[in-house]
Amino acid sequence: MPKNKLSRLRVLSLVFLLVGGIFAVKLFFLQLVNGEEYRAKADGQYAKPRGETFTRGTIYFTARPTSGESAGNRRVSAAALKDVYTLVINPAKLGDHDETYDALTAITPIGYADFSLRAEKVGDPHEEIATRLTAETAAAVRALKLPGVELIEEKARFYPGGTLAAHLLGFVGYDEGAPSELSGRYGLEKYYDDVLTRQDGPRFSSLLHQIFLGESETSSGNEEAGDIVTTIEPTVERALEDELSTISELWRPAVTGGIIMDPRTGEIIAMGALPNFDPGGKKFNIEHLTNPLVERVYEMGSIMKPLTMSAGLDAKVVTPETTYYDRGSVILGDREIWNYDRRGRGVVSMQEVLNQSLNTGAIYVMQQLGKDRLKKYFQDFGLLSEKTGIDLPGELNGLSGNLDNGREVEYATASFGQGIAVTPIAVTTALSALANGGRLMRPFVVREIDYEEKATVETKPLLRRQAVSEAAASTTTKMLVQVVDKSILSGRERLAHYQVAAKTGTAQIRNPAGGYYTDRYLHSFFGYFPASNPRFSVFLYTVEPQGAQYASETLAKPFFNLAKFLLNYYQIPPDR
């Protein structure tokens, strides 16, 4: 055998002997010298969650600064980490079961049946009895010095606002593919998981890893780690959700929701929907884990008429003074389409089409435009096959396939908001373009990302396109101000010192078996203010409210409550 090969074999043999010796020494000390110590530790640390290794970035709301407050003081925690404790027992070392139970339940609620079942287990030194205990509760348990009872400190995701903005924030949970790692499973927690995640390694660290591999900490492993600062103003969010709660209590709908946006930028100031959930809770109703504002589409009804009217104004086929003869219905082929009340009004202007929400008037504008131009305008408003691009998961496209058959009747119903379905965020963004000189913006909910290892990145407003001319948007706005001043609740909610542009919508709900229900409606309400220089656009909707047919009954009061609140809260000067 060559000398160099022999040398290599000797070196390898020495390495194996050395490694074997290290393991032998480790085992000797583990089993004999320190056996009792490690067995005691193992009893208390079996599969112990390494709380210090679970770290995650913070999500912030952005509060309106008070007088004298700097921008740096405006962050309010929306999702953060909190020290919590898990109560565990070692059945083999437990004292009298009933006495232990009585002592513990005097401090924190514990189910007797579950406790008894776990206390009787054999061969398992780690049985969880209660989780997410506060530091105060943990201190009280620790003071009892009960044998076989231990507290494990760890980090948990904490949502200080409870249900506030739950659909937007989302939550963290365990992935089936990685059952030991927490990750974003819904909402912003999911969309920005790459930024918020701080660990790539396992959440649990075993005793053997520490002894033999020397592992005590896991690295974040995330070069893109940071915190996110949302556009959500918590006081405004609370005001919105309070109004949604009132709607739900009064009218018992299946779903209700709302969006408040700055139409100039696309910034979402508040966004909420009911039913909701507590992101920090243990159990969710799976039916609630869909954000209806971005993940569901609806036929919106008459709030689409201002878009049709603005298209007609932009194309110069109508003016506010243009008239037509309203017979109460329009016959297209074998279909007869009626006004909501099945009444004709004779000669009426385009202004009255919006004031009285006449389906026949919207159809008239469509016919002056032609099918192709109406479709092009709806595309420019982002209503057909385009997503808004909002930074939330699961956003859907609009459903407008029935326009592909080219039949005039489909375009007629689309002109007043039936037959095509869009998401609430899409219709809010489209209508907000009227408040922004015809400019369609991308909506967004994260103001900035504050990275740990690189410069902060701010979200810049993004202009998607000019949907209609500034002149057409301005004229439509003036028409909608008249709708508020003269028509909605007969002008009773008109604000004396502020111009408000708004429109209601009442849509029949499609029957999956064909046609539409005659007793089920979707109500919607959209408006913006001050109309001369809009700062806020507000969208509200409610699905299948009970005991009311029209949106003016269910949503007018909540809308104007929010308008008054926002104007006062932000101290907006009057515009009339």
VENCOR-V803699 format. One record per helix or strand of 2 or more residues. SS is the DSSP state (hx for helix, st for strand). FROM is the first residue (numbers start at 1). TO is the last residue. If there is no record, write none. Layout:
# VENCOR-V803699
ss = (SS	SS)
from = (FROM	FROM)
to = (TO	TO)
This chain:
# VENCOR-V803699
ss = (hx	hx	hx	st	hx	st	hx	hx	hx	st	hx	st	hx	st	st	hx	hx	hx	st	hx	st	st	hx	hx	hx	st	st	st	st	hx	hx	hx	hx	hx	st	hx	st	st	st	st	hx	st	st	st	hx	hx)
from = (3	35	51	59	71	75	91	97	112	127	135	149	166	171	178	187	193	207	226	234	255	267	286	292	301	323	329	335	346	350	359	371	401	408	421	424	439	446	457	463	470	500	516	536	551	556)
to = (33	45	53	62	73	89	93	105	119	133	144	158	169	175	186	191	196	213	230	251	262	274	288	295	314	326	332	338	349	355	369	380	405	415	422	434	441	451	458	466	491	510	529	543	554	569)
